[in-house]
Amino acid sequence: MPGMPPPAADERQSLLEFLAFQQNAFFAVAYGLTDEQARSTPSVSTLSIGGLVKHAAGVQTGWVERAACAPDFPPKDDRPMEELIAEYGDQYVMREDETLDGLLDALKRQNAETLRVLGECDLGTPVPVPRDVPWFPKDIDHWNVRWVILHLIEELSRHAGHADIIRESIDRATMYELMAASEQWPETEWIKRWRPTAAPG
């Protein structure tokens, strides 16, 4: 993953390149972590790296389904509200029965599906606004696919920033050194690859 999204020939490619860049940030920020570290919550936040990786996949799933079904709504989920709320809450938590490798594999699959679907949709297709989500606007009837892509860029970049702070709280690792290690960038005076610190002895 290069340090910045590449130049693009048109609007769609630009949107998808910036989206892909934010998708990939989660692989760099999780690089070199154990399951225990990925599950930990070392900052004032209750979020963990593993939980954010999991949420990055989950939030894309919902928005891609809306875009794929547009201009109609996705099929209604008739499960009890308690079950839906519990599933939503679980999306932010790396459980004891989950592994970081497993969560990253799920994110990789969802990232690919997101780029595939949004690469095929007409950017101007209206995406209807659900009326049963309290934080969604009440004064408009629809977004469009272009807006959905921009929203996913916003959502993932926000959470990638959360993950950066949590990772730095775990072992002081920062994004560029993690990207350099993950992608095997050549080292320079300015950029060094992240390496595990020796355990105190």
Legacy VTK file of the C-alpha trace (Angstrom):
# vtk DataFile Version 3.0
C-alpha trace
ASCII
DATASET POLYDATA
POINTS 201 float
0.000 0.000 0.000
1.620 3.287 -1.044
1.662 6.216 1.367
-1.068 8.050 -0.568
-3.854 7.077 -2.978
-2.637 7.168 -6.599
-3.824 9.697 -9.195
-6.991 8.596 -10.978
-8.456 9.148 -14.418
-12.030 9.946 -13.421
-14.388 10.546 -10.523
-15.293 6.904 -9.871
-11.690 5.746 -9.855
-10.756 8.632 -7.543
-13.506 7.722 -5.094
-12.605 4.032 -5.120
-8.856 4.694 -4.749
-9.461 6.856 -1.670
-11.867 4.271 -0.286
-9.340 1.467 -0.843
-6.651 3.498 0.902
-8.808 3.806 4.018
-9.768 0.132 3.850
-6.108 -0.862 3.825
-5.195 1.331 6.793
-6.610 -1.310 9.147
-4.151 -3.934 7.930
-1.204 -1.659 8.648
-2.447 -0.595 12.083
-2.973 -4.236 13.073
0.410 -5.363 11.731
2.445 -7.424 14.174
-0.152 -7.552 16.955
-1.003 -10.644 18.949
-4.637 -11.555 19.537
-4.278 -10.355 23.117
-2.950 -6.968 21.997
-5.637 -6.648 19.303
-8.316 -7.333 21.936
-6.860 -4.891 24.479
-8.262 -1.446 25.267
-5.183 0.501 26.434
-6.552 4.005 25.897
-9.428 5.903 27.496
-11.644 4.443 24.759
-13.451 1.122 25.150
-12.506 0.312 21.541
-9.806 -2.149 20.516
-7.912 -2.673 17.268
-9.723 -5.967 16.742
-13.090 -4.373 17.415
-12.398 -1.595 14.922
-11.280 -4.097 12.272
-14.538 -5.955 12.851
-16.604 -2.763 12.658
-14.821 -1.668 9.472
-16.140 -4.827 7.803
-19.608 -4.570 9.333
-20.257 -0.948 8.433
-19.304 -1.617 4.827
-21.646 -4.605 4.664
-24.674 -2.481 5.539
-23.931 0.386 3.181
-22.993 -1.884 0.272
-26.278 -3.738 0.678
-28.148 -0.416 0.503
-26.242 0.614 -2.634
-26.707 -2.777 -4.304
-30.480 -2.723 -3.719
-30.955 0.931 -4.702
-33.262 2.540 -5.660
-35.193 0.066 -3.490
-34.643 -0.730 0.173
-32.774 -3.933 1.090
-34.961 -6.820 2.292
-36.362 -6.020 5.732
-34.692 -7.717 8.695
-37.589 -8.998 10.810
-35.547 -10.236 13.767
-36.474 -8.853 17.216
-34.987 -5.417 17.980
-33.090 -6.858 20.967
-31.269 -9.253 18.644
-30.432 -6.475 16.174
-29.095 -4.241 18.962
-26.982 -7.073 20.374
-25.527 -7.784 16.938
-24.724 -4.103 16.450
-22.964 -3.931 19.826
-20.991 -7.100 19.094
-19.656 -5.463 15.938
-17.372 -3.267 18.069
-15.912 -6.040 20.245
-13.258 -8.649 19.522
-14.564 -11.649 21.457
-12.399 -14.268 23.129
-13.412 -16.797 20.464
-12.230 -14.532 17.628
-8.731 -14.119 16.224
-7.134 -11.110 14.610
-6.262 -13.171 11.519
-9.899 -14.219 11.210
-11.168 -10.647 11.527
-8.616 -9.392 8.986
-9.611 -12.141 6.541
-13.265 -11.108 6.885
-12.316 -7.468 6.319
-10.283 -8.373 3.238
-13.257 -10.194 1.737
-15.643 -7.348 2.521
-13.235 -4.740 1.147
-13.127 -6.594 -2.164
-16.915 -6.932 -2.287
-17.354 -3.243 -1.456
-15.080 -2.159 -4.292
-16.749 -4.589 -6.700
-20.314 -3.463 -5.966
-19.549 0.246 -5.822
-17.469 -0.068 -8.973
-20.537 -1.333 -10.837
-23.286 0.939 -9.442
-24.332 4.138 -11.183
-23.021 6.928 -8.944
-26.255 8.871 -9.279
-28.600 6.038 -8.275
-30.796 7.190 -5.362
-30.269 5.258 -2.114
-33.384 5.566 0.081
-33.017 6.817 3.652
-34.375 4.385 6.266
-36.878 6.002 8.638
-36.231 3.663 11.577
-32.638 4.778 12.298
-32.708 7.711 14.735
-29.496 9.388 13.526
-30.490 9.364 9.849
-31.996 12.595 8.479
-35.763 13.066 8.379
-35.834 15.883 5.843
-34.509 14.007 2.788
-35.771 10.905 1.004
-32.535 9.559 -0.426
-28.781 9.836 -0.764
-27.043 8.517 -3.884
-24.280 5.970 -4.471
-21.700 8.752 -4.782
-22.681 9.959 -1.291
-22.446 6.397 0.062
-18.852 6.066 -1.163
-17.925 9.422 0.380
-19.608 8.401 3.631
-17.626 5.151 3.758
-14.398 7.098 3.192
-15.402 9.355 6.093
-16.427 6.455 8.340
-13.332 4.352 7.727
-10.923 7.285 8.015
-12.475 8.270 11.350
-12.046 4.773 12.727
-8.571 4.368 11.244
-7.658 7.441 13.296
-9.137 5.821 16.386
-7.059 2.733 15.635
-3.878 4.804 15.240
-4.233 6.180 18.771
-5.009 2.769 20.246
-2.030 1.195 18.474
0.285 3.927 19.717
-1.045 3.291 23.225
-0.177 -0.414 22.895
3.450 -0.178 21.745
4.067 3.391 20.511
3.985 2.240 16.872
2.841 4.865 14.360
1.248 4.596 10.956
4.096 5.198 8.529
6.485 2.784 10.231
3.703 0.185 10.315
2.936 0.752 6.638
6.653 0.493 5.852
6.884 -2.831 7.690
3.645 -4.235 6.307
4.541 -3.325 2.711
8.322 -3.796 3.042
9.144 -0.247 1.977
12.847 0.527 1.519
14.150 2.237 4.639
15.365 5.818 4.451
16.625 8.407 6.886
13.001 9.457 7.401
11.059 6.197 7.286
12.058 3.098 9.242
10.110 -0.151 9.346
8.355 -1.028 12.587
10.035 -3.805 14.532
8.832 -5.468 17.736
10.469 -4.106 20.848
12.367 -6.565 22.961
10.494 -7.822 25.994
11.903 -6.435 29.249
14.198 -8.968 30.822
LINES 1 202
201 0 1 2 3 4 5 6 7 8 9 10 11 12 13 14 15 16 17 18 19 20 21 22 23 24 25 26 27 28 29 30 31 32 33 34 35 36 37 38 39 40 41 42 43 44 45 46 47 48 49 50 51 52 53 54 55 56 57 58 59 60 61 62 63 64 65 66 67 68 69 70 71 72 73 74 75 76 77 78 79 80 81 82 83 84 85 86 87 88 89 90 91 92 93 94 95 96 97 98 99 100 101 102 103 104 105 106 107 108 109 110 111 112 113 114 115 116 117 118 119 120 121 122 123 124 125 126 127 128 129 130 131 132 133 134 135 136 137 138 139 140 141 142 143 144 145 146 147 148 149 150 151 152 153 154 155 156 157 158 159 160 161 162 163 164 165 166 167 168 169 170 171 172 173 174 175 176 177 178 179 180 181 182 183 184 185 186 187 188 189 190 191 192 193 194 195 196 197 198 199 200
